[in-house]
């Protein structure tokens, strides 16, 4: 009985940790995507400004 309880608690702890890891990974990927979009936008703005100068 005690062993089964320990196994269950261990599985629950692992599931919680995996959930947190997944959310952290998703946050990192979203942040990276946001940075890439911002970089592309900034490059496009620079190109437009340079084109207007010509």
Secondary structure by P-SEA (a helix, b strand, c coil): caaaaaaaaaaaaaaaaaaaaaaaaaaaaaaaaaaaaaaaaaaaaaaaaaaaac
